[in-house]
Amino acid sequence: MTDRPTEPREYRRIQVRPVAGALGAEVSGADLADLDDATFAELHAAWLEHQVLFFRDQDLSPEQHKAFGRRLGPLQTHPFLASRGAEGHPEIVVLESDETRPYLAAGWHTDVTFVERPPMASVLRAVEVPAWGGDTMWASTRAAYQALSDTMQRLLSGLAALHDTSKTFSRRAYPAERHPEGDEAPRAVHPVVRTHPETGRPALFVNPAFTRRIQGLRRSESDALLEFLYQHMAQPEFSCRFHWEKNSVAIWDNRCTWHRAVADNAAAHRRMERVTVEGDRPA
Ligand SMILES: [Fe+2]
């Protein structure tokens, strides 16, 4: 079920070991706090090919975490999630869970698809992790698209969907002052199939956290088609899974993947920090 090249490209400065058929590779030989241009260029090529890259032992300061993200592009701040803003780092989102705070991202989603220009990349670092459990899964929405019939691909390619925050960042859970109402509430319409601006590869671009409905279909048609797509995209053949250690880092491409936390061992303290890199308007 792979759509990656069968002959992996050669890297001189880094070692790249694929971890699954559809996406994901562990990278060694790179210090994200101190990357020369040639090493960054290899990392970038590996990232486009493998869609999510995993690194161990990256003890990044907040400044180093942001500086690495900025090599990919300008950073976004998140409208709702907690951040290290009080310490001068509003770009660093904090995802923290323990016996009183549940996991925030335990369902399949792509980050921040409810804005007109969703992030191209997310760079997530493990700060505190449980001894077992608390993994994250990713799946290739590009491989999922590829596996559909020509007829289904053609049907989906003409469709657009509304994304908003109503299912995930409810006004009940997120105070009104952080949650603009009415016309101000974040929402965006995106194609159901987007073309990756760097690789030219098509990928599915819907998710149950933020996609409200497909436009131009009756509600029951939209619900049924989205449900089919979510089941299809969640198949294990399109996925990979990563076990975090302290100072592990994952860098993923939001334009051709989705992901979820695995909320086992949920009472144990887990703290992750993320920066997201601005992206294009999906097309
Ligand atoms: Fe996420």
Boltz pocket constraint, residues with backbone or C-beta under 6 A from the ligand:
constraints:
  - pocket:
      binder: B
      contacts: [[A, 105], [A, 109], [A, 110], [A, 111], [A, 259]]
      max_distance: 6.0
